């Protein structure tokens, strides 16, 4: 997450099932949720106090038990661990 003058920029490294829909439902402008880096990551923006609260709750509560899908970075780490 990076703070800016008018909003916060969030980069989600890795993916979880239905993550785009999850974020779109909690944001006032669902069009700010975009898949990036060949679909391996998401980017979104937080503009309002409600969006910050939604994000905080998601990151500290809801997504703690989410099953994250494998990514290139995960695969590279697995290969390194085997060496």
C-alpha positions in Angstrom: 0.0 0.0 0.0 1.3 3.5 -0.8 -0.3 6.6 0.5 -0.9 9.5 -1.9 -2.4 12.9 -1.5 -6.0 11.9 -2.4 -6.0 8.1 -2.0 -4.0 5.0 -1.3 -2.7 2.7 -4.0 -2.9 -1.0 -3.1 -0.9 -3.7 -4.9 -2.0 -7.3 -4.1 0.9 -9.7 -4.6 -0.7 -13.0 -5.4 -4.3 -14.0 -5.9 -7.1 -15.7 -4.2 -10.3 -17.2 -5.5 -12.8 -14.5 -6.7 -10.5 -11.7 -5.4 -11.6 -9.2 -8.1 -15.3 -9.6 -7.1 -14.4 -9.5 -3.4 -12.6 -6.1 -3.7 -15.2 -4.6 -6.2 -18.0 -5.3 -3.7 -16.3 -3.2 -1.0 -15.2 -0.2 -3.0 -17.3 2.7 -4.1 -15.8 2.6 -7.6 -15.4 -1.1 -8.5 -13.7 -0.2 -11.8 -10.5 0.7 -9.9 -9.8 -3.0 -9.3 -7.6 -4.3 -12.1 -5.6 -7.4 -12.8 -1.9 -6.6 -13.5 1.4 -8.4 -14.1 -0.1 -10.9 -16.5 -2.9 -11.7 -14.0 -0.6 -12.5 -11.1 -1.4 -9.4 -9.1 -4.2 -6.9 -8.5 -4.1 -3.2 -8.1 -6.8 -1.0 -6.6 -7.3 2.4 -5.0 -8.8 3.4 -1.6 -10.5 6.8 -1.5 -12.9 7.0 1.4 -12.9 6.2 5.1 -15.3 3.4 4.5 -13.0 1.9 1.9 -10.0 2.1 4.3 -12.2 0.4 7.0 -13.2 -2.3 4.5 -9.6 -2.9 3.5 -8.4 -3.0 7.1 -11.1 -5.5 8.1 -10.3 -7.7 5.0 -6.6 -7.7 5.6 -6.7 -8.3 9.4 -9.8 -10.5 9.6 -11.5 -11.9 6.5 -8.5 -12.8 4.4 -6.4 -14.3 7.2 -7.9 -17.7 6.3 -8.0 -17.2 2.5 -6.3 -19.8 0.3 -3.8 -17.9 -1.9 -3.3 -19.4 -5.3 0.2 -20.2 -6.4 2.2 -17.5 -8.2 5.5 -17.4 -10.0 7.1 -15.9 -6.9 5.8 -18.9 -4.8 7.1 -21.4 -7.3 10.5 -19.7 -7.4 10.7 -19.8 -3.6 9.8 -23.5 -3.6 12.5 -24.3 -6.2 15.1 -22.4 -4.1 14.0 -24.3 -0.9 14.7 -27.6 -2.6 18.3 -26.6 -3.4 
